[in-house]
Amino acid sequence: MGKFIQFRIARPTDKFEEVITFYEKGLGLKKVASFENHDGYDGVMFGLPDLDYHLEFTRHIEGSPCPAPTKDNLLVFYIPDKEEVKIIKDRLSTLGYNEVEPENPYWKEKGVTIEDPDGWRIVLMNSEGLQRRG
Protein backbone atom coordinates (compact mmCIF):
# COMPACT_ATOMS: atom_id res chain seq x y z
CA MET A 1 0.00 0.00 0.00
CA GLY A 2 1.27 3.46 -0.87
CA LYS A 3 2.10 6.14 1.64
CA PHE A 4 -0.88 8.09 2.95
CA ILE A 5 -0.44 11.85 2.86
CA GLN A 6 -3.32 12.85 5.16
CA PHE A 7 -5.65 11.28 7.70
CA ARG A 8 -9.01 12.83 8.64
CA ILE A 9 -11.57 11.81 11.23
CA ALA A 10 -14.93 13.34 10.27
CA ARG A 11 -18.08 13.57 12.36
CA PRO A 12 -21.42 15.34 12.03
CA THR A 13 -22.86 17.38 14.87
CA ASP A 14 -25.99 19.36 15.73
CA LYS A 15 -23.95 21.41 18.23
CA PHE A 16 -21.58 22.98 15.70
CA GLU A 17 -20.69 26.19 17.59
CA GLU A 18 -20.30 24.36 20.92
CA VAL A 19 -18.03 21.76 19.29
CA ILE A 20 -15.89 24.52 17.77
CA THR A 21 -15.54 26.17 21.17
CA PHE A 22 -14.69 22.85 22.85
CA TYR A 23 -11.95 21.81 20.39
CA GLU A 24 -10.53 25.24 19.55
CA LYS A 25 -10.79 27.27 22.75
CA GLY A 26 -10.97 24.43 25.27
CA LEU A 27 -8.65 21.80 23.84
CA GLY A 28 -6.49 24.36 22.03
CA LEU A 29 -6.49 22.77 18.57
CA LYS A 30 -5.70 24.96 15.57
CA LYS A 31 -8.44 25.58 13.00
CA VAL A 32 -6.84 24.69 9.64
CA ALA A 33 -9.84 25.03 7.29
CA SER A 34 -13.56 25.63 7.16
CA PHE A 35 -16.37 25.86 4.63
CA GLU A 36 -19.95 27.11 4.48
CA ASN A 37 -22.99 25.93 2.55
CA HIS A 38 -21.31 23.24 0.46
CA ASP A 39 -24.35 21.27 -0.72
CA GLY A 40 -26.09 22.25 2.52
CA TYR A 41 -23.09 21.48 4.77
CA ASP A 42 -20.91 23.71 6.92
CA GLY A 43 -17.66 22.32 8.25
CA VAL A 44 -14.53 23.04 10.20
CA MET A 45 -11.22 21.17 10.40
CA PHE A 46 -8.79 21.17 13.32
CA GLY A 47 -5.15 20.15 12.83
CA LEU A 48 -3.39 17.57 14.98
CA PRO A 49 -1.22 19.71 15.00
CA ASP A 50 -1.28 20.49 11.27
CA LEU A 51 -2.86 19.27 8.03
CA ASP A 52 -1.41 15.73 8.02
CA TYR A 53 -3.84 14.58 10.71
CA HIS A 54 -7.03 16.48 11.33
CA LEU A 55 -10.54 16.35 12.75
CA GLU A 56 -13.52 17.56 10.74
CA PHE A 57 -16.90 18.48 12.18
CA THR A 58 -19.87 19.17 9.91
CA ARG A 59 -23.47 20.22 10.20
CA HIS A 60 -26.20 19.95 7.60
CA ILE A 61 -28.93 22.48 7.02
CA GLU A 62 -31.53 19.77 7.80
CA GLY A 63 -29.71 18.58 10.92
CA SER A 64 -26.84 16.22 11.56
CA PRO A 65 -27.89 13.88 14.36
CA CYS A 66 -24.97 11.89 15.61
CA PRO A 67 -25.60 10.06 18.87
CA ALA A 68 -22.48 9.39 20.88
CA PRO A 69 -21.20 5.81 20.86
CA THR A 70 -20.38 3.79 23.95
CA LYS A 71 -18.30 5.40 26.68
CA ASP A 72 -15.20 3.49 25.58
CA ASN A 73 -15.05 5.04 22.07
CA LEU A 74 -12.37 7.67 22.59
CA LEU A 75 -10.17 10.27 20.96
CA VAL A 76 -6.91 10.08 22.91
CA PHE A 77 -4.54 13.05 22.91
CA TYR A 78 -1.06 12.14 24.19
CA ILE A 79 0.44 15.06 26.08
CA PRO A 80 3.83 14.39 27.72
CA ASP A 81 3.78 17.59 29.83
CA LYS A 82 1.68 17.00 32.98
CA GLU A 83 1.22 20.76 33.50
CA GLU A 84 -0.18 21.10 29.96
CA VAL A 85 -2.77 18.41 30.75
CA LYS A 86 -3.81 20.42 33.82
CA ILE A 87 -4.01 23.67 31.82
CA ILE A 88 -6.26 22.07 29.18
CA LYS A 89 -8.39 20.31 31.82
CA ASP A 90 -8.88 23.61 33.67
CA ARG A 91 -9.68 25.50 30.45
CA LEU A 92 -12.33 22.91 29.52
CA SER A 93 -13.71 23.00 33.07
CA THR A 94 -14.07 26.78 32.81
CA LEU A 95 -16.17 26.20 29.67
CA GLY A 96 -18.37 23.75 31.61
CA TYR A 97 -16.76 20.44 30.55
CA ASN A 98 -15.58 18.50 33.57
CA GLU A 99 -13.78 15.21 34.01
CA VAL A 100 -15.91 12.06 33.87
CA GLU A 101 -15.17 8.53 35.08
CA PRO A 102 -13.66 6.48 32.23
CA GLU A 103 -15.25 3.18 31.26
CA ASN A 104 -11.83 1.49 31.19
CA PRO A 105 -9.80 2.17 34.39
CA TYR A 106 -6.57 2.22 32.32
CA TRP A 107 -7.35 5.78 31.20
CA LYS A 108 -7.64 7.02 34.79
CA GLU A 109 -4.05 6.15 35.73
CA LYS A 110 -2.43 8.89 33.64
CA GLY A 111 -5.39 10.40 31.84
CA VAL A 112 -8.26 12.81 32.16
CA THR A 113 -11.50 11.83 30.39
CA ILE A 114 -13.93 14.56 29.31
CA GLU A 115 -17.10 14.47 27.20
CA ASP A 116 -17.44 16.95 24.35
CA PRO A 117 -20.77 18.76 23.65
CA ASP A 118 -22.15 15.72 21.79
CA GLY A 119 -21.15 13.26 24.54
CA TRP A 120 -18.15 11.87 22.62
CA ARG A 121 -15.24 11.32 24.96
CA ILE A 122 -11.68 12.55 24.73
CA VAL A 123 -8.75 11.54 26.93
CA LEU A 124 -5.91 13.89 27.81
CA MET A 125 -3.25 11.24 28.36
CA ASN A 126 -0.09 12.27 30.21
CA SER A 127 2.20 10.04 28.15
CA GLU A 128 4.55 10.05 25.16
CA GLY A 129 2.23 7.59 23.42
CA LEU A 130 3.55 4.88 21.13
CA GLN A 131 7.26 5.01 20.44
CA ARG A 132 8.86 4.12 17.12
CA ARG A 133 10.97 1.01 17.19
CA GLY A 134 14.41 1.23 15.63
C-alpha positions in Angstrom: 0.0 0.0 0.0 1.3 3.5 -0.9 2.1 6.1 1.6 -0.9 8.1 2.9 -0.4 11.8 2.9 -3.3 12.8 5.2 -5.6 11.3 7.7 -9.0 12.8 8.6 -11.6 11.8 11.2 -14.9 13.3 10.3 -18.1 13.6 12.4 -21.4 15.3 12.0 -22.9 17.4 14.9 -26.0 19.4 15.7 -23.9 21.4 18.2 -21.6 23.0 15.7 -20.7 26.2 17.6 -20.3 24.4 20.9 -18.0 21.8 19.3 -15.9 24.5 17.8 -15.5 26.2 21.2 -14.7 22.8 22.9 -12.0 21.8 20.4 -10.5 25.2 19.6 -10.8 27.3 22.8 -11.0 24.4 25.3 -8.7 21.8 23.8 -6.5 24.4 22.0 -6.5 22.8 18.6 -5.7 25.0 15.6 -8.4 25.6 13.0 -6.8 24.7 9.6 -9.8 25.0 7.3 -13.6 25.6 7.2 -16.4 25.9 4.6 -19.9 27.1 4.5 -23.0 25.9 2.5 -21.3 23.2 0.5 -24.4 21.3 -0.7 -26.1 22.2 2.5 -23.1 21.5 4.8 -20.9 23.7 6.9 -17.7 22.3 8.2 -14.5 23.0 10.2 -11.2 21.2 10.4 -8.8 21.2 13.3 -5.2 20.1 12.8 -3.4 17.6 15.0 -1.2 19.7 15.0 -1.3 20.5 11.3 -2.9 19.3 8.0 -1.4 15.7 8.0 -3.8 14.6 10.7 -7.0 16.5 11.3 -10.5 16.4 12.8 -13.5 17.6 10.7 -16.9 18.5 12.2 -19.9 19.2 9.9 -23.5 20.2 10.2 -26.2 20.0 7.6 -28.9 22.5 7.0 -31.5 19.8 7.8 -29.7 18.6 10.9 -26.8 16.2 11.6 -27.9 13.9 14.4 -25.0 11.9 15.6 -25.6 10.1 18.9 -22.5 9.4 20.9 -21.2 5.8 20.9 -20.4 3.8 24.0 -18.3 5.4 26.7 -15.2 3.5 25.6 -15.1 5.0 22.1 -12.4 7.7 22.6 -10.2 10.3 21.0 -6.9 10.1 22.9 -4.5 13.0 22.9 -1.1 12.1 24.2 0.4 15.1 26.1 3.8 14.4 27.7 3.8 17.6 29.8 1.7 17.0 33.0 1.2 20.8 33.5 -0.2 21.1 30.0 -2.8 18.4 30.8 -3.8 20.4 33.8 -4.0 23.7 31.8 -6.3 22.1 29.2 -8.4 20.3 31.8 -8.9 23.6 33.7 -9.7 25.5 30.5 -12.3 22.9 29.5 -13.7 23.0 33.1 -14.1 26.8 32.8 -16.2 26.2 29.7 -18.4 23.7 31.6 -16.8 20.4 30.5 -15.6 18.5 33.6 -13.8 15.2 34.0 -15.9 12.1 33.9 -15.2 8.5 35.1 -13.7 6.5 32.2 -15.3 3.2 31.3 -11.8 1.5 31.2 -9.8 2.2 34.4 -6.6 2.2 32.3 -7.4 5.8 31.2 -7.6 7.0 34.8 -4.1 6.1 35.7 -2.4 8.9 33.6 -5.4 10.4 31.8 -8.3 12.8 32.2 -11.5 11.8 30.4 -13.9 14.6 29.3 -17.1 14.5 27.2 -17.4 16.9 24.3 -20.8 18.8 23.6 -22.2 15.7 21.8 -21.1 13.3 24.5 -18.1 11.9 22.6 -15.2 11.3 25.0 -11.7 12.5 24.7 -8.8 11.5 26.9 -5.9 13.9 27.8 -3.3 11.2 28.4 -0.1 12.3 30.2 2.2 10.0 28.2 4.5 10.1 25.2 2.2 7.6 23.4 3.5 4.9 21.1 7.3 5.0 20.4 8.9 4.1 17.1 11.0 1.0 17.2 14.4 1.2 15.6 
